[in-house]
Amino acid sequence: MPTKARMNVYFEPDLLEKVAALALRRDVSKSAVVEAAVASFLSADASERLEAVFARRMDRLGRQVTGLDEDLAILGETLSLFIRFWLSATPPLPESAQASARAKGTERFERFIEALGRRLATGDRFLKDLPRDVLGAAFPNGVGGEEV
């Protein structure tokens, strides 16, 4: 069995805390964590492995951004289509009915905010529930290509 040589090194306190936390999570000694880190740092293929890790992470981030772009486009089209429809279909109210309409609107808005808060608290997302193929079937010319 090969023997190991002892070496005393100094770490910044925050780095030492990170080493200790990793050792605890992996159920290994702090020495094993430091030894693995030094071996990885000194290995010839360390830079290639690091580059591969970064490439995978960048690919994942790129896919996430693409998904967010699509969700944002759907959201923008949905909101603009709703506003357009609402403005063209809602007749102006007479002066005598405006106060009660404002009160009812305030009540409905408060219920909307409560429902939104509940939905966000549970993690439910409408756009994630809506399959992309349904959108493709509903809007063959692309979202927003429909007339109201």
N, C-alpha and C positions, 0 to 999 in steps of 0.2 A: 504494500500500500504506500503510495507516494506521500511524503510529508509536505505540509504547506509551510511557507515562511510567513512570519508575522511582519506586518507593515503598519506603522502608525501614520494616519493621514488626518487632515483637518478639513471640516466641512462648515459651510455657512449653516446656521441653525435651521433655516427654512428648508434647505436641501436635505439635511439630516432627518427632519420630520417626514419629508416625502419618501426617503429611503425606508424609514421605519414603518410608515403606513403601507408601502408596497410589500415589504417583508411580512407584515401582519396579514394583508389580504391574500398573499400567495402561500402563507404558512411556511416560510423559509427564513433563514437567518439574514440579518442585515449584511453580513459578510458575503453571503451567496448572491445577494442583489448587486452589491458593489462589484464582486468578481465577474458576474455576467455582464455588467455594464462596461467594465474595462475590457473584457475579452471582445465584446461586440465593437467597441471603439477601435481596438487594435487590429481587428480582422481585416483582411484585404478587401472583402466584398461588402463591408459595412456601408460604404457610400451607395452601392447599387441597391442594397436592401432598403436604405433610407429613401432613395429616389423612388423605388417601387411603392413604398408605403405612401409617399406624398402623391404619387400618380394615382393610386387607388382612391385616396382621400379627395383629390381634385376631381376625379371622375364622378364620385358620389355627390360632391357638392354641385357639380355641373348638372347632374340629373335632377337634384333638388331645385336648383334655380329654374330649370326648364319647367318643372311642375308648378312652381310658384308663378312663373310667367303665364302659363296656361290658366291657372286659377284666377289670377288677377285680370286677365283678358275676359274670362267668363263673368267675373264679378262686375267689371266695368260695363260690359255689354248689357248685363241683366239690369243694372241700375239705370243706365241711360234709356233702355227700352221701357222700363217701368215708368220713369219720369215722363217720357214722351207720351206714353199711353195715358197716364194720369192727367197730364196737362190738356190732352186733347179730349178726354172723356168726362172730365169733371166740370160741370157748369158753375159759374160764379153764384155765390149765395146773396140773397137780399141782405141789406144792412141789419134788419131785425133778427135774422137767424145766425149772424156771425158770432155773437157772444156764446151761444149754446154750442155752435160748431167748434169754437176754440176749446171750450171746456171738454167736449167729447174727444176732440183731437188730443188734448193733454192726457186724458184718461187712457186712451188707446196707446199713446206713445209710452206711457209709464208701464202698461202691460207688455208692450213690445220689448222694452229695456229689461224687464224682469225675465221674460222668456229667453232673451238673448243671453243674459247672465247665467241662467240655468243651463242653457245649451253649452256655453263656453266652459262652465264649471265641470260638466261631464266629459268634455273633450270631443263631443259630437261636432262634426263639421258637415254642412250641407254639400259642399263641393266634393268632399271625400266620399260621401254617400252616393253621389250621382255618377254612375259609370260613364266613362268617356264614350263608349259605343252608343249609349242612349243619346248623348249629345250629337254624335255623328248622324244618327238616324233622324233625329228631330230637325237638324240644321244641315242638310247636305251641302249647302253653299257656304258653310262656315257660320259661326255664331254671329248674330247681328245682321245676317243677310235677309232676314224676314221682314216684311212690311207689317205695320200695325193697322 
